[in-house]
Amino acid sequence: MSPKKHTLEETIGYQFKNRELYNQAVTHSSCFNEKREVKRSDNEKLEFLGDAILNTVISIILYKRFRDRDEGFLSNARSSLVKRETLTAIAKDIKLDKHMSYGNGDGSVPEESKVLSNMVEALIGALYLDSGIRNTSKIIRKLFSAYFTEEKLAEKNPKNILQELSQKKWGMLPRYKFPRKTKNGFAVMVFVGKEYKARGTGKSKKEAEQSAARTLLEVLAEQEREEGTPC
């Protein structure tokens, strides 16, 4: 006998009162590119709301849990918790891809972190509209419980890593320039001297800078591997 398949609501421990909100949260916008006759709204506005709710709730949790830590630690900890990689990991923890509607022909969700992380934000936005901030906060605590360890929260963000590497190897700081608005947020360029540069995008300037730093770190690491010398 095959094991029972749990619904997403069973997994997160919440039953939606408004089924339309639930359907909206788990339906990717690509479905409406394929099915133009469908009138139901996609989840992009829920992503926007969920992003704001998530940042607020995570900030409150960190403030209360780490009262003896400074603003720098709290800021880095929040960035670690709400970054795309963490949201993608949470999406996989709750098998969100198994409950999503995705319009790529066969319905399977691509292994792309942006899709899964955005769906987590949409789900949080829908939870807030359906049940308010108290229940949403409880579910966020549950979903993120494994990520509130000191070890995970102490992880350095890409900007800090790039800054330390740049100072150590070249005696200079990275420069972030040309922030500009895009359809989905911001785009930023990062430069280390005149030789190294990379582009990053994100919903905010800060996220775009993190993305640019991460990309440049990958470029530098690949260069080091080709040269056969440790970074």
ZADO-1210 file (C-alpha; in nm, 4 decimals, padded with zeros to 6 digits):
<atoms>
<atom x="00.0000" y="00.0000" z="00.0000" code="MET" pos="1"/>
<atom x="00.1409" y="00.3379" z="-00.0979" code="SER" pos="2"/>
<atom x="00.1780" y="00.5991" z="00.1798" code="PRO" pos="3"/>
<atom x="-00.0975" y="00.8560" z="00.2190" code="LYS" pos="4"/>
<atom x="-00.0303" y="01.1849" z="00.0438" code="LYS" pos="5"/>
<atom x="-00.0711" y="01.4822" z="00.2737" code="HIS" pos="6"/>
<atom x="-00.2263" y="01.8016" z="00.1491" code="THR" pos="7"/>
<atom x="-00.0341" y="02.1263" z="00.1797" code="LEU" pos="8"/>
<atom x="-00.2814" y="02.2472" z="00.4406" code="GLU" pos="9"/>
<atom x="-00.2172" y="01.9368" z="00.6528" code="GLU" pos="10"/>
<atom x="00.1556" y="01.9965" z="00.6231" code="THR" pos="11"/>
<atom x="00.1450" y="02.3592" z="00.7385" code="ILE" pos="12"/>
<atom x="-00.1301" y="02.2940" z="00.9930" code="GLY" pos="13"/>
<atom x="-00.3865" y="02.5394" z="00.8613" code="TYR" pos="14"/>
<atom x="-00.7158" y="02.5000" z="00.6722" code="GLN" pos="15"/>
<atom x="-00.8033" y="02.7910" z="00.4467" code="PHE" pos="16"/>
<atom x="-01.1471" y="02.9418" z="00.4872" code="LYS" pos="17"/>
<atom x="-01.1285" y="03.1205" z="00.1525" code="ASN" pos="18"/>
<atom x="-01.0530" y="02.8545" z="-00.1084" code="ARG" pos="19"/>
<atom x="-00.9972" y="03.1178" z="-00.3757" code="GLU" pos="20"/>
<atom x="-00.7083" y="03.2626" z="-00.1754" code="LEU" pos="21"/>
<atom x="-00.5513" y="02.9186" z="-00.1449" code="TYR" pos="22"/>
<atom x="-00.5914" y="02.8502" z="-00.5169" code="ASN" pos="23"/>
<atom x="-00.4470" y="03.1910" z="-00.5994" code="GLN" pos="24"/>
<atom x="-00.1433" y="03.1292" z="-00.3772" code="ALA" pos="25"/>
<atom x="-00.0489" y="02.7962" z="-00.5373" code="VAL" pos="26"/>
<atom x="-00.1126" y="02.8975" z="-00.9001" code="THR" pos="27"/>
<atom x="00.1901" y="03.0355" z="-01.0806" code="HIS" pos="28"/>
<atom x="00.1436" y="03.3215" z="-01.3265" code="SER" pos="29"/>
<atom x="00.2672" y="03.0968" z="-01.6087" code="SER" pos="30"/>
<atom x="-00.0687" y="02.9175" z="-01.5965" code="CYS" pos="31"/>
<atom x="-00.2414" y="03.2309" z="-01.7164" code="PHE" pos="32"/>
<atom x="00.0017" y="03.2795" z="-02.0001" code="ASN" pos="33"/>
<atom x="-00.1179" y="02.9446" z="-02.1331" code="GLU" pos="34"/>
<atom x="-00.4840" y="02.9666" z="-02.0344" code="LYS" pos="35"/>
<atom x="-00.5917" y="03.3160" z="-02.1263" code="ARG" pos="36"/>
<atom x="-00.9561" y="03.2311" z="-02.0698" code="GLU" pos="37"/>
<atom x="-00.8932" y="03.1776" z="-01.6994" code="VAL" pos="38"/>
<atom x="-01.0018" y="03.4873" z="-01.5087" code="LYS" pos="39"/>
<atom x="-00.8651" y="03.3990" z="-01.1645" code="ARG" pos="40"/>
<atom x="-00.5855" y="03.6302" z="-01.0530" code="SER" pos="41"/>
<atom x="-00.2338" y="03.4874" z="-01.0315" code="ASP" pos="42"/>
<atom x="-00.0213" y="03.5042" z="-00.7182" code="ASN" pos="43"/>
<atom x="00.2144" y="03.7940" z="-00.7924" code="GLU" pos="44"/>
<atom x="00.0342" y="04.0429" z="-00.5667" code="LYS" pos="45"/>
<atom x="00.0292" y="03.7796" z="-00.2924" code="LEU" pos="46"/>
<atom x="00.4076" y="03.7508" z="-00.3313" code="GLU" pos="47"/>
<atom x="00.4380" y="04.1265" z="-00.2758" code="PHE" pos="48"/>
<atom x="00.2250" y="04.1107" z="00.0392" code="LEU" pos="49"/>
<atom x="00.3898" y="03.7930" z="00.1672" code="GLY" pos="50"/>
<atom x="00.7367" y="03.9432" z="00.1288" code="ASP" pos="51"/>
<atom x="00.6375" y="04.2386" z="00.3495" code="ALA" pos="52"/>
<atom x="00.4660" y="04.0180" z="00.6102" code="ILE" pos="53"/>
<atom x="00.7599" y="03.7759" z="00.6219" code="LEU" pos="54"/>
<atom x="01.0173" y="04.0511" z="00.6763" code="ASN" pos="55"/>
<atom x="00.8063" y="04.2062" z="00.9527" code="THR" pos="56"/>
<atom x="00.7395" y="03.8801" z="01.1385" code="VAL" pos="57"/>
<atom x="01.0991" y="03.7600" z="01.1090" code="ILE" pos="58"/>
<atom x="01.2232" y="04.0978" z="01.2374" code="SER" pos="59"/>
<atom x="00.9955" y="04.0762" z="01.5426" code="ILE" pos="60"/>
<atom x="01.0973" y="03.7172" z="01.6183" code="ILE" pos="61"/>
<atom x="01.4675" y="03.8007" z="01.5953" code="LEU" pos="62"/>
<atom x="01.4291" y="04.1157" z="01.8062" code="TYR" pos="63"/>
<atom x="01.2571" y="03.9220" z="02.0856" code="LYS" pos="64"/>
<atom x="01.4779" y="03.6135" z="02.0666" code="ARG" pos="65"/>
<atom x="01.8141" y="03.7919" z="02.0494" code="PHE" pos="66"/>
<atom x="01.7683" y="04.0973" z="02.2721" code="ARG" pos="67"/>
<atom x="02.1395" y="04.1050" z="02.3565" code="ASP" pos="68"/>
<atom x="02.2569" y="04.1163" z="01.9943" code="ARG" pos="69"/>
<atom x="02.3276" y="04.4306" z="01.7951" code="ASP" pos="70"/>
<atom x="02.1545" y="04.5634" z="01.4839" code="GLU" pos="71"/>
<atom x="02.4240" y="04.4228" z="01.2559" code="GLY" pos="72"/>
<atom x="02.3617" y="04.0667" z="01.3740" code="PHE" pos="73"/>
<atom x="01.9844" y="04.1082" z="01.3498" code="LEU" pos="74"/>
<atom x="02.0079" y="04.2481" z="00.9979" code="SER" pos="75"/>
<atom x="02.2353" y="03.9683" z="00.8769" code="ASN" pos="76"/>
<atom x="02.0173" y="03.7077" z="01.0489" code="ALA" pos="77"/>
<atom x="01.7052" y="03.8400" z="00.8797" code="ARG" pos="78"/>
<atom x="01.8803" y="03.8412" z="00.5420" code="SER" pos="79"/>
<atom x="01.9821" y="03.4793" z="00.5990" code="SER" pos="80"/>
<atom x="01.6259" y="03.3780" z="00.6826" code="LEU" pos="81"/>
<atom x="01.4411" y="03.5574" z="00.4023" code="VAL" pos="82"/>
<atom x="01.6961" y="03.4995" z="00.1257" code="LYS" pos="83"/>
<atom x="01.5928" y="03.3034" z="-00.1805" code="ARG" pos="84"/>
<atom x="01.7921" y="02.9934" z="-00.0853" code="GLU" pos="85"/>
<atom x="01.6235" y="02.9614" z="00.2544" code="THR" pos="86"/>
<atom x="01.2759" y="03.0095" z="00.1086" code="LEU" pos="87"/>
<atom x="01.3524" y="02.7493" z="-00.1567" code="THR" pos="88"/>
<atom x="01.4666" y="02.5037" z="00.1104" code="ALA" pos="89"/>
<atom x="01.1439" y="02.5627" z="00.3030" code="ILE" pos="90"/>
<atom x="00.9405" y="02.5113" z="-00.0146" code="ALA" pos="91"/>
<atom x="01.1128" y="02.1753" z="-00.0561" code="LYS" pos="92"/>
<atom x="01.0622" y="02.0904" z="00.3129" code="ASP" pos="93"/>
<atom x="00.6857" y="02.1204" z="00.2720" code="ILE" pos="94"/>
<atom x="00.6910" y="01.9762" z="-00.0849" code="LYS" pos="95"/>
<atom x="00.5266" y="02.2910" z="-00.2152" code="LEU" pos="96"/>
<atom x="00.6079" y="02.1977" z="-00.5737" code="ASP" pos="97"/>
<atom x="00.3749" y="01.8955" z="-00.5439" code="LYS" pos="98"/>
<atom x="00.0790" y="02.1242" z="-00.4725" code="HIS" pos="99"/>
<atom x="00.1504" y="02.4008" z="-00.7243" code="MET" pos="100"/>
<atom x="-00.0104" y="02.4679" z="-01.0601" code="SER" pos="101"/>
<atom x="00.2642" y="02.5550" z="-01.3051" code="TYR" pos="102"/>
<atom x="00.2059" y="02.6235" z="-01.6746" code="GLY" pos="103"/>
<atom x="00.5011" y="02.4698" z="-01.8567" code="ASN" pos="104"/>
<atom x="00.3108" y="02.2045" z="-02.0477" code="GLY" pos="105"/>
<atom x="00.3475" y="01.9066" z="-01.8156" code="ASP" pos="106"/>
<atom x="00.2781" y="02.0947" z="-01.4927" code="GLY" pos="107"/>
<atom x="00.6143" y="02.0114" z="-01.3326" code="SER" pos="108"/>
<atom x="00.7914" y="02.2873" z="-01.1431" code="VAL" pos="109"/>
<atom x="01.1438" y="02.3666" z="-01.2706" code="PRO" pos="110"/>
<atom x="01.4394" y="02.3431" z="-01.0358" code="GLU" pos="111"/>
<atom x="01.4606" y="02.7207" z="-01.0172" code="GLU" pos="112"/>
<atom x="01.4814" y="02.8787" z="-00.6739" code="SER" pos="113"/>
<atom x="01.2981" y="03.1944" z="-00.7796" code="LYS" pos="114"/>
<atom x="00.9795" y="03.0019" z="-00.8606" code="VAL" pos="115"/>
<atom x="00.9693" y="02.8136" z="-00.5310" code="LEU" pos="116"/>
<atom x="01.0773" y="03.1054" z="-00.3113" code="SER" pos="117"/>
<atom x="00.8145" y="03.3322" z="-00.4681" code="ASN" pos="118"/>
<atom x="00.5477" y="03.0702" z="-00.4022" code="MET" pos="119"/>
<atom x="00.6402" y="03.0612" z="-00.0331" code="VAL" pos="120"/>
<atom x="00.5870" y="03.4381" z="-00.0180" code="GLU" pos="121"/>
<atom x="00.2544" y="03.4048" z="-00.2003" code="ALA" pos="122"/>
<atom x="00.1430" y="03.1393" z="00.0478" code="LEU" pos="123"/>
<atom x="00.2329" y="03.3664" z="00.3410" code="ILE" pos="124"/>
<atom x="00.0410" y="03.6541" z="00.1818" code="GLY" pos="125"/>
<atom x="-00.2639" y="03.4318" z="00.1402" code="ALA" pos="126"/>
<atom x="-00.2362" y="03.3091" z="00.4995" code="LEU" pos="127"/>
<atom x="-00.2330" y="03.6667" z="00.6262" code="TYR" pos="128"/>
<atom x="-00.5429" y="03.7645" z="00.4275" code="LEU" pos="129"/>
<atom x="-00.7247" y="03.4490" z="00.5359" code="ASP" pos="130"/>
<atom x="-00.6350" y="03.4400" z="00.9047" code="SER" pos="131"/>
<atom x="-00.4581" y="03.7583" z="01.0174" code="GLY" pos="132"/>
<atom x="-00.1136" y="03.8247" z="01.1570" code="ILE" pos="133"/>
<atom x="-00.1345" y="03.6037" z="01.4688" code="ARG" pos="134"/>
<atom x="-00.1982" y="03.2742" z="01.2885" code="ASN" pos="135"/>
<atom x="00.0407" y="03.3698" z="01.0098" code="THR" pos="136"/>
<atom x="00.3157" y="03.4371" z="01.2642" code="SER" pos="137"/>
<atom x="00.2611" y="03.0935" z="01.4201" code="LYS" pos="138"/>
<atom x="00.2943" y="02.9228" z="01.0840" code="ILE" pos="139"/>
<atom x="00.6049" y="03.1251" z="00.9934" code="ILE" pos="140"/>
<atom x="00.7619" y="03.0196" z="01.3251" code="ARG" pos="141"/>
<atom x="00.6828" y="02.6584" z="01.2408" code="LYS" pos="142"/>
<atom x="00.8169" y="02.6749" z="00.8856" code="LEU" pos="143"/>
<atom x="01.1374" y="02.8530" z="00.9879" code="PHE" pos="144"/>
<atom x="01.2018" y="02.6703" z="01.3164" code="SER" pos="145"/>
<atom x="01.4938" y="02.4679" z="01.1789" code="ALA" pos="146"/>
<atom x="01.6614" y="02.7832" z="01.0467" code="TYR" pos="147"/>
<atom x="01.6760" y="02.9825" z="01.3714" code="PHE" pos="148"/>
<atom x="01.9947" y="02.8140" z="01.4976" code="THR" pos="149"/>
<atom x="02.2950" y="03.0260" z="01.5917" code="GLU" pos="150"/>
<atom x="02.5042" y="02.8393" z="01.3344" code="GLU" pos="151"/>
<atom x="02.2726" y="02.9233" z="01.0458" code="LYS" pos="152"/>
<atom x="02.2093" y="03.2810" z="01.1546" code="LEU" pos="153"/>
<atom x="02.5815" y="03.3484" z="01.1881" code="ALA" pos="154"/>
<atom x="02.6415" y="03.2641" z="00.8230" code="GLU" pos="155"/>
<atom x="02.7892" y="03.5607" z="00.6410" code="LYS" pos="156"/>
<atom x="02.5977" y="03.7098" z="00.3528" code="ASN" pos="157"/>
<atom x="02.7577" y="03.7354" z="00.0054" code="PRO" pos="158"/>
<atom x="02.8294" y="04.1085" z="00.0408" code="LYS" pos="159"/>
<atom x="03.0323" y="04.0520" z="00.3563" code="ASN" pos="160"/>
<atom x="03.2199" y="03.7580" z="00.2031" code="ILE" pos="161"/>
<atom x="03.3036" y="03.9558" z="-00.1117" code="LEU" pos="162"/>
<atom x="03.4147" y="04.2546" z="00.0953" code="GLN" pos="163"/>
<atom x="03.6529" y="04.0433" z="00.3044" code="GLU" pos="164"/>
<atom x="03.7894" y="03.8662" z="-00.0037" code="LEU" pos="165"/>
<atom x="03.8380" y="04.1912" z="-00.1947" code="SER" pos="166"/>
<atom x="04.0219" y="04.3561" z="00.0939" code="GLN" pos="167"/>
<atom x="04.2426" y="04.0517" z="00.1487" code="LYS" pos="168"/>
<atom x="04.3405" y="03.9947" z="-00.2170" code="LYS" pos="169"/>
<atom x="04.3406" y="04.3453" z="-00.3633" code="TRP" pos="170"/>
<atom x="04.3272" y="04.5860" z="-00.0703" code="GLY" pos="171"/>
<atom x="04.0069" y="04.7509" z="-00.1918" code="MET" pos="172"/>
<atom x="03.6331" y="04.7484" z="-00.1292" code="LEU" pos="173"/>
<atom x="03.3699" y="04.6390" z="-00.3822" code="PRO" pos="174"/>
<atom x="03.1659" y="04.9193" z="-00.5400" code="ARG" pos="175"/>
<atom x="02.7922" y="04.8867" z="-00.6080" code="TYR" pos="176"/>
<atom x="02.6656" y="05.1129" z="-00.8858" code="LYS" pos="177"/>
<atom x="02.3847" y="05.1860" z="-01.1259" code="PHE" pos="178"/>
<atom x="02.0831" y="05.0643" z="-00.9272" code="PRO" pos="179"/>
<atom x="01.7854" y="05.0815" z="-01.1610" code="ARG" pos="180"/>
<atom x="01.4247" y="04.9765" z="-01.1512" code="LYS" pos="181"/>
<atom x="01.3207" y="04.6684" z="-01.3459" code="THR" pos="182"/>
<atom x="00.9859" y="04.5016" z="-01.4016" code="LYS" pos="183"/>
<atom x="01.0361" y="04.2782" z="-01.0991" code="ASN" pos="184"/>
<atom x="01.2485" y="04.5011" z="-00.8738" code="GLY" pos="185"/>
<atom x="01.6030" y="04.6333" z="-00.9131" code="PHE" pos="186"/>
<atom x="01.9241" y="04.5613" z="-01.1012" code="ALA" pos="187"/>
<atom x="02.2693" y="04.6482" z="-00.9614" code="VAL" pos="188"/>
<atom x="02.6304" y="04.6176" z="-01.0811" code="MET" pos="189"/>
<atom x="02.9204" y="04.5363" z="-00.8476" code="VAL" pos="190"/>
<atom x="03.2821" y="04.6167" z="-00.9346" code="PHE" pos="191"/>
<atom x="03.6125" y="04.5142" z="-00.7785" code="VAL" pos="192"/>
<atom x="03.8706" y="04.7388" z="-00.9384" code="GLY" pos="193"/>
<atom x="03.8458" y="04.7634" z="-01.3185" code="LYS" pos="194"/>
<atom x="03.8839" y="04.3939" z="-01.3921" code="GLU" pos="195"/>
<atom x="03.5992" y="04.2234" z="-01.2077" code="TYR" pos="196"/>
<atom x="03.2296" y="04.2967" z="-01.2277" code="LYS" pos="197"/>
<atom x="02.8899" y="04.1235" z="-01.2069" code="ALA" pos="198"/>
<atom x="02.5209" y="04.2049" z="-01.2294" code="ARG" pos="199"/>
<atom x="02.2505" y="04.1119" z="-00.9805" code="GLY" pos="200"/>
<atom x="01.8736" y="04.1511" z="-00.9571" code="THR" pos="201"/>
<atom x="01.6261" y="04.1414" z="-00.6704" code="GLY" pos="202"/>
<atom x="01.3007" y="04.2739" z="-00.5325" code="LYS" pos="203"/>
<atom x="01.4918" y="04.5413" z="-00.3394" code="SER" pos="204"/>
<atom x="01.8247" y="04.7200" z="-00.3903" code="LYS" pos="205"/>
<atom x="01.9669" y="04.5208" z="-00.0991" code="LYS" pos="206"/>
<atom x="01.8611" y="04.1882" z="-00.2503" code="GLU" pos="207"/>
<atom x="02.0002" y="04.2961" z="-00.5883" code="ALA" pos="208"/>
<atom x="02.3351" y="04.3823" z="-00.4276" code="GLU" pos="209"/>
<atom x="02.3434" y="04.0424" z="-00.2539" code="GLN" pos="210"/>
<atom x="02.2695" y="03.8755" z="-00.5873" code="SER" pos="211"/>
<atom x="02.5469" y="04.0709" z="-00.7632" code="ALA" pos="212"/>
<atom x="02.7966" y="03.9853" z="-00.4884" code="ALA" pos="213"/>
<atom x="02.6992" y="03.6173" z="-00.5046" code="ARG" pos="214"/>
<atom x="02.7444" y="03.6116" z="-00.8816" code="THR" pos="215"/>
<atom x="03.0856" y="03.7788" z="-00.8645" code="LEU" pos="216"/>
<atom x="03.1982" y="03.5337" z="-00.5943" code="LEU" pos="217"/>
<atom x="03.1028" y="03.2481" z="-00.8272" code="GLU" pos="218"/>
<atom x="03.2993" y="03.4094" z="-01.1119" code="VAL" pos="219"/>
<atom x="03.6054" y="03.4549" z="-00.8911" code="LEU" pos="220"/>
<atom x="03.5816" y="03.0989" z="-00.7591" code="ALA" pos="221"/>
<atom x="03.5607" y="02.9596" z="-01.1124" code="GLU" pos="222"/>
<atom x="03.8635" y="03.1665" z="-01.2141" code="GLN" pos="223"/>
<atom x="04.0594" y="03.0361" z="-00.9177" code="GLU" pos="224"/>
<atom x="03.9698" y="02.6763" z="-01.0090" code="ARG" pos="225"/>
<atom x="04.0905" y="02.7312" z="-01.3665" code="GLU" pos="226"/>
<atom x="04.4168" y="02.8807" z="-01.2407" code="GLU" pos="227"/>
<atom x="04.4569" y="02.5993" z="-00.9893" code="GLY" pos="228"/>
<atom x="04.5042" y="02.8274" z="-00.6897" code="THR" pos="229"/>
<atom x="04.2839" y="02.8487" z="-00.3783" code="PRO" pos="230"/>
<atom x="04.0599" y="03.1546" z="-00.3452" code="CYS" pos="231"/>
</atoms>
